[in-house]
Amino acid sequence: MSSARRRTAPPPSTGRLERTEATLVDRYAHLVRLAYLTLPPELGRHRKVLVAQALVQRALPRLPAAALLPRQRTDGAAAEADWLYARVLRSALAYDRRPRGWPARVPPPRALRPRLPVVWGLRLTPHAGGAEEIALSRMLAEAPPAARAALALRCGDDMPDERVRELLLAVGEKDPAAALAAADDLRAHAGTDPRTLLGSAEFDACSVRTRPTDLLRRRHRVRLGCLVAAVTACGTVLTVSSSPAGPPEDARTRPVRAPRVTPDHLVHTSSAAWADTARVDFTAWPARGGRTDDDALLTRALDTWAAPPPGTAAAGTRATAPVPPTRGARLLYAGDVDGRAVVLLHDNDRVVRYSEPLDSPGRPSLDVARADEAGVTTAAALVVARHDGAVRYLTAPWIAEAQTRDLLRPDTPGRPLHTTKDGVTDPVDTPRTAGACSGLPVLQLRSSVRIVEKHAFLVTDLGGLTPTHLSYTPSPHSGAPARQPREATGPAALTAWARTACELRALRDDGVRAVNLWDFAEQDLPERGGRAVWSCTRVSTWAGTGDIQVHLRPPARTATAPARLVARDRSTATCSRFGQHVVASTAWTTDSGRRYVLAAGSRDIRRLTVTGDARATEDGNTLAVRAPKEATLTVRGRTAEGASVAAVGGPRAP
């Protein structure tokens, strides 16, 4: 047992239960927020609200018993508060743990236990926050549970680090230092003080919005329940009146099939829901198009999704579950586009496009793609049709304006893009995959002020159903604080993207969710060669993996001169919020013919060291040293905390 797990006074005795209950009531909102932030984001906001309330309400013990508490406290109220925090935090961290051998498809044991409160016919969600709250929510969803808890305790409850560390140790967290470090990263990238953000309505699971569940779907369930009851009664009578020796062998071995989903099971979201929801994603899309009532078309789409017949042109992105639709599938669009009938559907973490020719005997097509944790930008549009090197998009209901622009022409303003009343755009050129890279078309979208003010962003087609979101993180030399990526719509972002945009063509059909271009360092080139910019391009996929490319952008005669690729790495956390330290190096030849090795590191790199055929050490985050041709070199950086960082593409630290 860790020595940090200390015993205090026992948990509330019978005589102290009333005082403990008073402490719980007094700290109820804080405890619920801690549970809400710590619980798995996969639960969704409605279930997280209910589970968080349940964990806090069950925190009081039924009978007095000994328990490990965070630390010895002489203040009785403080000790009771510590005991409650530990109990709630332990339950939240353990909520999704499965015993060894537990089936992966079965919810964890704690999710199967009935618990109060129970809500029927309503969905409960915290009130929507602004752009910074939404950005922090997405960062929290990607952080480890212990890091989320540490941030909540630090910034939501103003706990000192030592108390947070002891509390994490008390609930069984093996590495509280790592949790605190991850909380530091979250705090640094939040922009606004996390204390302010965590105190907003976005994270207040005690002040919620209520909305009815789908009323039409509820009617179908009632009818289905009556039908099931009647069939069960008939089956019981038949079972009693007959005594078969047992089912035939083929019946015993026949696999169980998923229940068939029909158009009656499809969810139709209200057209006004997007402006009054905390989930700005595909669940807020209404059903649009001229054939939303065409049951025959919808039936063909659902049946093809469940079991594509021979001849269907089926495609899916990496790591997309090949399972049939569920009865919670949502209709997004059904209509005629460019000579084909098109149906767009959403089912939990997937989006699906089914299309069939209107007149010709051509074969139908089915595309399935991941869409889990989509948000304002990544759920902003879907490709509704492809034809003759162009795509039409169906834009989200919160998109107020659409434009097209060329990334290779950063000084040319965007051109307005017409959309129909259903949100279908005019054709937009797709990036060419072969030949000269003479243009890179992108879509510039602007969100409605009812969602977030002054918010425009870029997306581009890389072959998937969902366009790829492009973002930008400016150089530290620009004076910008360290925080999450910005939208790539400003002059500096467009100028940087113009020199690396053509690299996007190689990412087609890879299930790319977002690409961020981070200018992490600037360096004066040797012999007055001008000022160069080091950048790291991170490619994040829907599957969760991330690849990077490091480029050097020396001075150039044209705004679109390609940047120099100096290193790359695959399946890495580097250049993300969980891998903020980056070091890179490259050979460089000056106009005089002298050879150098250049190296640079990100904001927190304090020293660079070169070993091998050339040796040098330089304080700071840039270095230039003379080196022989084809020299074998190793470059490392060191952070202010003393951590060693290997150059991208070089040998890693042991």
PyMOL commands that set and color helices and strands:
alter all, ss='L'
color gray80, all
select helices_A, chain A and resi 14-26+28-38+41-57+76-93+109-112+131-142+145-156+161-170+176-189+194-198+201-203+215-241+249-253+263-265+273-276+282-284+295-306+476-478+491-498+501-507+526-528
alter helices_A, ss='H'
color red, helices_A
select strands_A, chain A and resi 122-126+208-212+313-316+330-337+340-347+350-357+365-370+381-387+390-395+399-406+415-416+428-429+441-447+456-460+468-473+486-487+512-524+531-541+546-553+564-569+583-589+595-601+605-612+616-619+622-626+633-639+644-646
alter strands_A, ss='S'
color yellow, strands_A
deselect
rebuild
show_as cartoon
